[in-house]
Amino acid sequence: MRVSLVDAEQPKVETSSRDVVGAYVALMKPRIIELLLLTTVPVMFLAARAIPDLWLVVATVVGGTLSAGSANALNCVVDADIDQKMNRTKRRPLVRHQVSTRSALVFGLVLGVVSTLWLGFFVNWLSSLLALTANIFYVVGYTMLLKRRTSQNIVWGGAAGCFPAMIGWTAVTNELAWTPVVLFLIVFFWTPPHFWSLGMRYREDYAAADVPMLPSVTSSREVGRQIVAYSWIMFATSLALWPVAGMGWFYPATAIVLGIVFLVEAYDLQSRARDTEDLSIIKPMRLFHFSNAYLALLFVAAAADPFIHGALLG
């Protein structure tokens, strides 16, 4: 794999200042950042067992946004050659030549430096180190080493997306504990069912780009089986947070309900995929969309539990 910094053959495109700003924002992949922040802010409430300092929340959100934006921009640079082959990604700024490769690389690196310093000075250096580790792991570990080499790429590479939960905790406490580790593992085991359901929808894209995402290299039946397996592990891990974090009744009750619905969706997908490869029958995006809601609601429940438990005891 080679990343070219020369754009001599790229056509010049007339763009307004607004278009340029929009292109750089698109490089940061805001929709992915939104999901990452949904696993950061609620954990800050859980760690504080109260409403955390507003400035600390703002500083963590800003730093986390810049760090994730850096990783996503650098991902766009490395993956520009395959992005142009995939319908899902062919409108990204580098593919459309709205931003040069060199400019995108500089943008991603500058965001990385700024986010590291921002989190270090305005949050704490432990959170800064975790964010930098996630950035490097996503760009080097997942994008450059795993993505094009193994069908288990998202299993291990997806660990980068688990760090925001730990960052939210350390932002408040400035130390690690078992609670953020369990939160990390919840996201870790949630990632394969979440991403493989999306990968099923775009399996032809991955095949065209020669990226061995599991749904593009094996049968939908096998993908469904693995989705169910990971869903069970995710469900069990979500319940482990109850005793580890000393939760009241609200979190485990919510985790059980959400987990059961998730498992039903996973089993339904597996059933639909048992004897067909027709995506109109398999409907993988049903699980994908619910998985987003699942993670958001689960983390909100974790944040709300101490308040509800405290109110009942008070």
DRENTIBA-734889 format. One record per residue (C-alpha): residue number from 1; x, y, z. Coordinates in steps of 0.1 Angstrom, whole numbers, plus 5000, padded with zeros to 4 digits. Example, Ala and Ser with C-alpha at 12.3 -4.5 7.8 and 13.67 -1.06 7.14 Angstrom:
% residues 2
<node 1; <5123; 4955; 5078>>
<node 2; <5137; 4989; 5071>>
This chain:
% residues 314
<node 1; <5000; 5000; 5000>>
<node 2; <5013; 5034; 4991>>
<node 3; <5001; 5069; 4999>>
<node 4; <5009; 5094; 4972>>
<node 5; <5014; 5130; 4982>>
<node 6; <5015; 5143; 4947>>
<node 7; <4982; 5154; 4930>>
<node 8; <4996; 5165; 4897>>
<node 9; <4971; 5146; 4877>>
<node 10; <4941; 5157; 4898>>
<node 11; <4918; 5181; 4879>>
<node 12; <4913; 5215; 4894>>
<node 13; <4879; 5221; 4908>>
<node 14; <4865; 5256; 4914>>
<node 15; <4851; 5257; 4949>>
<node 16; <4838; 5283; 4973>>
<node 17; <4851; 5289; 5008>>
<node 18; <4820; 5272; 5022>>
<node 19; <4826; 5242; 5000>>
<node 20; <4862; 5240; 5012>>
<node 21; <4852; 5241; 5049>>
<node 22; <4825; 5215; 5042>>
<node 23; <4851; 5193; 5026>>
<node 24; <4874; 5194; 5055>>
<node 25; <4846; 5188; 5079>>
<node 26; <4836; 5158; 5058>>
<node 27; <4871; 5144; 5061>>
<node 28; <4865; 5142; 5099>>
<node 29; <4834; 5120; 5094>>
<node 30; <4811; 5138; 5118>>
<node 31; <4785; 5110; 5120>>
<node 32; <4811; 5086; 5133>>
<node 33; <4823; 5112; 5158>>
<node 34; <4787; 5116; 5171>>
<node 35; <4786; 5079; 5179>>
<node 36; <4819; 5081; 5197>>
<node 37; <4808; 5110; 5218>>
<node 38; <4777; 5090; 5228>>
<node 39; <4801; 5066; 5246>>
<node 40; <4821; 5094; 5261>>
<node 41; <4798; 5119; 5278>>
<node 42; <4775; 5094; 5296>>
<node 43; <4805; 5077; 5311>>
<node 44; <4816; 5111; 5325>>
<node 45; <4783; 5112; 5344>>
<node 46; <4788; 5076; 5356>>
<node 47; <4823; 5083; 5368>>
<node 48; <4813; 5115; 5386>>
<node 49; <4781; 5099; 5400>>
<node 50; <4768; 5134; 5396>>
<node 51; <4767; 5161; 5370>>
<node 52; <4803; 5166; 5360>>
<node 53; <4819; 5200; 5356>>
<node 54; <4805; 5217; 5325>>
<node 55; <4839; 5230; 5313>>
<node 56; <4854; 5195; 5317>>
<node 57; <4826; 5180; 5296>>
<node 58; <4831; 5207; 5269>>
<node 59; <4869; 5203; 5269>>
<node 60; <4866; 5165; 5266>>
<node 61; <4841; 5167; 5238>>
<node 62; <4862; 5192; 5219>>
<node 63; <4894; 5172; 5224>>
<node 64; <4877; 5139; 5215>>
<node 65; <4862; 5155; 5184>>
<node 66; <4895; 5168; 5172>>
<node 67; <4912; 5134; 5180>>
<node 68; <4886; 5113; 5162>>
<node 69; <4885; 5138; 5133>>
<node 70; <4923; 5134; 5130>>
<node 71; <4920; 5096; 5128>>
<node 72; <4892; 5098; 5103>>
<node 73; <4910; 5123; 5081>>
<node 74; <4942; 5102; 5080>>
<node 75; <4920; 5072; 5073>>
<node 76; <4907; 5090; 5042>>
<node 77; <4942; 5096; 5030>>
<node 78; <4953; 5060; 5034>>
<node 79; <4921; 5046; 5019>>
<node 80; <4916; 5071; 4990>>
<node 81; <4924; 5044; 4965>>
<node 82; <4897; 5020; 4977>>
<node 83; <4872; 5048; 4985>>
<node 84; <4869; 5056; 4948>>
<node 85; <4859; 5020; 4941>>
<node 86; <4831; 5019; 4966>>
<node 87; <4797; 5034; 4961>>
<node 88; <4794; 5041; 4998>>
<node 89; <4826; 5062; 4999>>
<node 90; <4830; 5076; 4964>>
<node 91; <4817; 5110; 4973>>
<node 92; <4844; 5116; 5000>>
<node 93; <4864; 5148; 4995>>
<node 94; <4896; 5131; 4983>>
<node 95; <4878; 5110; 4958>>
<node 96; <4861; 5141; 4944>>
<node 97; <4894; 5161; 4945>>
<node 98; <4879; 5188; 4968>>
<node 99; <4910; 5185; 4990>>
<node 100; <4945; 5175; 4979>>
<node 101; <4961; 5145; 4994>>
<node 102; <4989; 5166; 5009>>
<node 103; <4964; 5190; 5025>>
<node 104; <4943; 5162; 5040>>
<node 105; <4974; 5146; 5054>>
<node 106; <4986; 5179; 5070>>
<node 107; <4951; 5185; 5083>>
<node 108; <4949; 5151; 5099>>
<node 109; <4983; 5154; 5115>>
<node 110; <4976; 5189; 5128>>
<node 111; <4943; 5178; 5143>>
<node 112; <4962; 5150; 5160>>
<node 113; <4988; 5173; 5176>>
<node 114; <4962; 5199; 5186>>
<node 115; <4939; 5173; 5202>>
<node 116; <4967; 5157; 5221>>
<node 117; <4978; 5190; 5236>>
<node 118; <4943; 5202; 5242>>
<node 119; <4933; 5171; 5262>>
<node 120; <4966; 5172; 5280>>
<node 121; <4964; 5208; 5291>>
<node 122; <4926; 5211; 5296>>
<node 123; <4916; 5176; 5307>>
<node 124; <4945; 5154; 5318>>
<node 125; <4975; 5137; 5302>>
<node 126; <4961; 5102; 5308>>
<node 127; <4931; 5110; 5287>>
<node 128; <4953; 5126; 5261>>
<node 129; <4975; 5095; 5260>>
<node 130; <4944; 5073; 5255>>
<node 131; <4931; 5094; 5227>>
<node 132; <4965; 5094; 5210>>
<node 133; <4967; 5056; 5213>>
<node 134; <4932; 5052; 5198>>
<node 135; <4942; 5075; 5169>>
<node 136; <4974; 5056; 5161>>
<node 137; <4958; 5022; 5165>>
<node 138; <4929; 5032; 5141>>
<node 139; <4952; 5046; 5115>>
<node 140; <4982; 5022; 5117>>
<node 141; <4967; 4991; 5133>>
<node 142; <4933; 4990; 5115>>
<node 143; <4936; 5011; 5084>>
<node 144; <4971; 5003; 5073>>
<node 145; <4977; 4968; 5087>>
<node 146; <4945; 4949; 5093>>
<node 147; <4918; 4962; 5070>>
<node 148; <4932; 4948; 5037>>
<node 149; <4947; 4917; 5052>>
<node 150; <4922; 4898; 5073>>
<node 151; <4885; 4892; 5074>>
<node 152; <4887; 4897; 5112>>
<node 153; <4899; 4933; 5105>>
<node 154; <4870; 4950; 5123>>
<node 155; <4871; 4927; 5153>>
<node 156; <4906; 4938; 5163>>
<node 157; <4907; 4972; 5145>>
<node 158; <4874; 4981; 5160>>
<node 159; <4891; 4984; 5194>>
<node 160; <4901; 5019; 5185>>
<node 161; <4864; 5029; 5188>>
<node 162; <4863; 5015; 5223>>
<node 163; <4887; 5041; 5238>>
<node 164; <4862; 5070; 5241>>
<node 165; <4845; 5051; 5270>>
<node 166; <4878; 5050; 5288>>
<node 167; <4886; 5086; 5280>>
<node 168; <4852; 5097; 5294>>
<node 169; <4861; 5079; 5327>>
<node 170; <4897; 5092; 5330>>
<node 171; <4886; 5127; 5321>>
<node 172; <4867; 5128; 5354>>
<node 173; <4889; 5105; 5376>>
<node 174; <4923; 5108; 5360>>
<node 175; <4928; 5070; 5366>>
<node 176; <4917; 5037; 5352>>
<node 177; <4895; 5011; 5369>>
<node 178; <4876; 4980; 5361>>
<node 179; <4844; 4999; 5352>>
<node 180; <4859; 5016; 5321>>
<node 181; <4875; 4983; 5311>>
<node 182; <4840; 4967; 5311>>
<node 183; <4826; 4996; 5291>>
<node 184; <4855; 4992; 5267>>
<node 185; <4846; 4955; 5262>>
<node 186; <4809; 4962; 5257>>
<node 187; <4818; 4984; 5227>>
<node 188; <4844; 4959; 5216>>
<node 189; <4819; 4930; 5214>>
<node 190; <4792; 4953; 5200>>
<node 191; <4813; 4964; 5170>>
<node 192; <4813; 4931; 5150>>
<node 193; <4775; 4928; 5149>>
<node 194; <4772; 4965; 5142>>
<node 195; <4797; 4967; 5114>>
<node 196; <4791; 4933; 5098>>
<node 197; <4754; 4941; 5094>>
<node 198; <4765; 4972; 5075>>
<node 199; <4792; 4952; 5057>>
<node 200; <4765; 4928; 5044>>
<node 201; <4747; 4957; 5029>>
<node 202; <4778; 4969; 5011>>
<node 203; <4796; 4936; 5006>>
<node 204; <4798; 4942; 4968>>
<node 205; <4816; 4974; 4975>>
<node 206; <4842; 4957; 4997>>
<node 207; <4846; 4929; 4971>>
<node 208; <4852; 4955; 4943>>
<node 209; <4878; 4972; 4965>>
<node 210; <4894; 4939; 4974>>
<node 211; <4889; 4945; 5011>>
<node 212; <4883; 4912; 5029>>
<node 213; <4855; 4924; 5051>>
<node 214; <4838; 4892; 5065>>
<node 215; <4805; 4896; 5046>>
<node 216; <4824; 4899; 5013>>
<node 217; <4844; 4868; 5017>>
<node 218; <4820; 4843; 5033>>
<node 219; <4784; 4833; 5032>>
<node 220; <4757; 4854; 5048>>
<node 221; <4748; 4823; 5068>>
<node 222; <4782; 4823; 5084>>
<node 223; <4781; 4860; 5090>>
<node 224; <4748; 4856; 5107>>
<node 225; <4762; 4829; 5129>>
<node 226; <4791; 4850; 5140>>
<node 227; <4768; 4880; 5146>>
<node 228; <4747; 4859; 5170>>
<node 229; <4778; 4847; 5188>>
<node 230; <4792; 4882; 5194>>
<node 231; <4758; 4895; 5204>>
<node 232; <4756; 4869; 5232>>
<node 233; <4791; 4879; 5245>>
<node 234; <4781; 4916; 5242>>
<node 235; <4749; 4909; 5262>>
<node 236; <4768; 4891; 5289>>
<node 237; <4794; 4918; 5291>>
<node 238; <4768; 4945; 5294>>
<node 239; <4754; 4927; 5325>>
<node 240; <4788; 4924; 5340>>
<node 241; <4788; 4962; 5344>>
<node 242; <4761; 4959; 5371>>
<node 243; <4782; 4943; 5399>>
<node 244; <4815; 4959; 5387>>
<node 245; <4802; 4995; 5388>>
<node 246; <4778; 4989; 5417>>
<node 247; <4747; 4998; 5398>>
<node 248; <4712; 5000; 5411>>
<node 249; <4682; 4983; 5394>>
<node 250; <4677; 5007; 5364>>
<node 251; <4708; 4999; 5345>>
<node 252; <4705; 4961; 5346>>
<node 253; <4668; 4962; 5338>>
<node 254; <4675; 4984; 5308>>
<node 255; <4704; 4963; 5297>>
<node 256; <4683; 4931; 5299>>
<node 257; <4655; 4946; 5278>>
<node 258; <4679; 4961; 5252>>
<node 259; <4699; 4930; 5251>>
<node 260; <4669; 4907; 5245>>
<node 261; <4658; 4930; 5216>>
<node 262; <4693; 4929; 5202>>
<node 263; <4695; 4891; 5203>>
<node 264; <4660; 4888; 5187>>
<node 265; <4672; 4911; 5158>>
<node 266; <4705; 4891; 5155>>
<node 267; <4686; 4857; 5155>>
<node 268; <4661; 4871; 5130>>
<node 269; <4690; 4882; 5107>>
<node 270; <4706; 4848; 5110>>
<node 271; <4673; 4831; 5102>>
<node 272; <4667; 4852; 5071>>
<node 273; <4703; 4846; 5059>>
<node 274; <4702; 4808; 5064>>
<node 275; <4692; 4799; 5029>>
<node 276; <4697; 4830; 5008>>
<node 277; <4721; 4857; 4998>>
<node 278; <4693; 4881; 4987>>
<node 279; <4698; 4913; 5007>>
<node 280; <4662; 4923; 5002>>
<node 281; <4653; 4892; 5023>>
<node 282; <4682; 4893; 5048>>
<node 283; <4676; 4930; 5055>>
<node 284; <4709; 4936; 5074>>
<node 285; <4703; 4973; 5080>>
<node 286; <4676; 4965; 5105>>
<node 287; <4702; 4953; 5129>>
<node 288; <4726; 4980; 5120>>
<node 289; <4701; 5008; 5128>>
<node 290; <4690; 4992; 5160>>
<node 291; <4726; 4986; 5171>>
<node 292; <4732; 5024; 5171>>
<node 293; <4701; 5030; 5193>>
<node 294; <4712; 5001; 5215>>
<node 295; <4746; 5015; 5223>>
<node 296; <4733; 5050; 5229>>
<node 297; <4704; 5039; 5252>>
<node 298; <4727; 5015; 5271>>
<node 299; <4752; 5042; 5279>>
<node 300; <4725; 5067; 5288>>
<node 301; <4711; 5041; 5312>>
<node 302; <4745; 5037; 5328>>
<node 303; <4747; 5074; 5333>>
<node 304; <4712; 5078; 5346>>
<node 305; <4714; 5048; 5370>>
<node 306; <4733; 5066; 5399>>
<node 307; <4708; 5095; 5398>>
<node 308; <4677; 5072; 5399>>
<node 309; <4693; 5050; 5425>>
<node 310; <4702; 5081; 5446>>
<node 311; <4668; 5096; 5443>>
<node 312; <4651; 5065; 5455>>
<node 313; <4675; 5061; 5485>>
<node 314; <4672; 5098; 5493>>
